[in-house]
């Protein structure tokens, strides 16, 4: 009997996608034995909701939105959360002050990030209390270290596997790392290819049998087709030609070397949202579910691992 | 990292001055990895390449493609009015696409929408038929690339002389003067090979080639309109034409057109003509054929981030405006400049609907060719423009194939076709097998355009496809592609409310869908189904269906159905549960 792994990644604070993910496990929609979430839990931006004249106003994706009472405010806040943004109710003056105070904005963002990760862990713990499917997750390169406290808090159901090799159902082992190679954005968990290789190599050395191991590494292997992202110019703008965005490989050479060296049965990645798919690297099946979480779509993969290796790979979305 | 979302955030920070004064700014994280917004002008550039094709020089020839009487009321011909009306309805389609691509901005376009909103089978059939329709357009365009090469040479011959150029009509043709048979097929294969070479170029090189060629084509468009009107005169054209083509004058063309009811004189007014159920829907169907690349450009809307409504409206409606202007103002002004009636008969002669008084110069009524007839001395300019007319249909093909390969990749990921079909080649970073399959099928259609090898059941009269039947074959294949977006818009609110919660024009979507669907249904009822019924009553049903490419269309609908069923069986045997692919997960 094969062990079914359900994999998603890069939810980036998108509330709807997280709730779908948890409900998919709770209802066992995909008949999975293990669920994996391959990093990048937090979002990018805060939407200030201005309290004005007894109501609330903001702009969401270019659309001016209003809420006249607490009930409508809750709907508005949920709409903002669903696309992966954070919101807070404030005044014109306070919003103006924050606009010119970068440290204060960063502090606010970290607080909101941590609050949402706590809320997510609590929700998963509550909803998955009766589930027999364990959920393993990792932070990604975009996630601040401040959320680790929420991820590691005792009592929460989801298991933070970052930097560890864990035994999981199906007589399998799970190697996990949320770190990436360097990006143009100076994100919290990134390092040089040499440092990343050393980190992953040290972890891989703990694996009993690579053919019974899953490597969940946030960044995909370089030039694998799972790492195609817009090529940027010197101003970090996408390079465009003939109206189309030029894309190129931005994955990690260190991750590729580790996969080629150890040949795990399965490697699971995220990081590049628009480059979802599956590829073979030697004997390893490498997958990136991709992400459209900010559109409310939960992309995922089901992988069945039997005694002889991967028996089925199926893309799913909800 | 998140890229698309970041683009949205970045552009959102901007907003208009008015918005900034009344709404708070978004606070974006410093290390957000934000890539700034994609320029909508870039999307427009792609659009031009995607749906202009042979039109740059040959639009007037399309007056006659529907084989119905052509009229002119006010500044525009029936073709021009049809372009405007089709464009107005396409605004509704543009808004539907823009709304759906904003919430599902994925490669695969309509396939993704329909398979998620309605049913995977409908998504498959819609995209399968669109792919076939698009490959047929490629098969339609390739011989016209060669035609334009001939025309370019004829222009040089008119200006500079020389038997090599004056005899260009025999290039790539068989004894009938058509680009068909062995010479035509080999020449078409060479063009197809060139298209294939561009398709498998590395990404940067591919786009560089497309950019340069599209830029050249656009410059030719402008040059034809400006210099064609400034430096040519109808009187010179009328005087010179009979000298060059053995006595066929513009007056003879007009007289023949009137006597054979190709040109309508008098009759009801504009409104009555637009709402009649005979000829005009057929002309509208030709315009749908002309606008088919418009859907592809619509998918780019998903790439244009930021203020979604604004970006999408500029990208889509801008593209649509170009299409409408090109098919109405550009075409009608230039054809009227040289003589509207002469153009109608000339085009009809080219498509083979009439044989008298003969095909002037042995070529379709190309605009730079007519300009060369009117003004020999500027032949280098007209030849250059004609070369642009060669480049554009050539350019359209790799752009189509590039788009189609994305849809085929989406099929592969959804197990609608075998996995190997959409596998991305690591060196090319493109689904090579899908590209090769598209080229091979295009080659197959070109083969059946060139040789009388179709079985009797598919071709009772001539045993081959011709350009007219290829065009109508394509129109028949595109039925679902035009109709289902309207159905999607009407039903998405009920079928997938979670997906459109924050979509632009969300509340208007059902009405946009209803408004749009009237148009393709109107066309298909009166331009496809009604003629089929009439054709079947006429006693020569099989010949009619063959002549219109309809049997071929039915065959490919059946092939699509068979592939779907085989893949469903295959997936089930492999343990893939297709239902899981599209399962809607409740968030709460």
Interface residues (C-beta under 8 A of the other chain):
Chain A: X10 X12 X15 X16 X17 X19 X20 X21 X23 X24 X29 X30 X40 X43 X44 X45 X46 X47 X48 X49 X50 X57 X58 X59 X60 X61 X62 X63 X64 X79 X82 X83 X84 X85 X90 X92 X95 X98 X99 X102 X105 X106 X108 X109 X141 X142 X183 X184 X185 X186 X187 X188 X223 X224 X225 X228 X229 X230 X232 X235 X236 X237 X238 X240 X241 X242 X243 X244 X245 X246 X247 X248 X271 X272 X273 X274 X276 X277 X279 X291 X292 X294 X295 X296 X297 X298 X302 X304 X311 X312 X314 X315 X316 X317 X318
Chain B: X1 X2 X3 X4 X5 X6 X8 X9 X11 X12 X15 X19 X22 X23 X24 X25 X26 X27 X28 X29 X30 X31 X32 X33 X34 X35 X36 X38 X39 X42 X43 X44 X45 X46 X47 X49 X103 X104 X105 X106 X203 X204 X207 X208 X210 X211 X214 X300 X303 X306 X307 X308 X309 X310 X413 X414 X415 X424 X426 X429 X498 X499 X501 X502 X504 X574 X575 X576 X577 X580 X581 X582 X583 X584 X585 X586 X587 X588
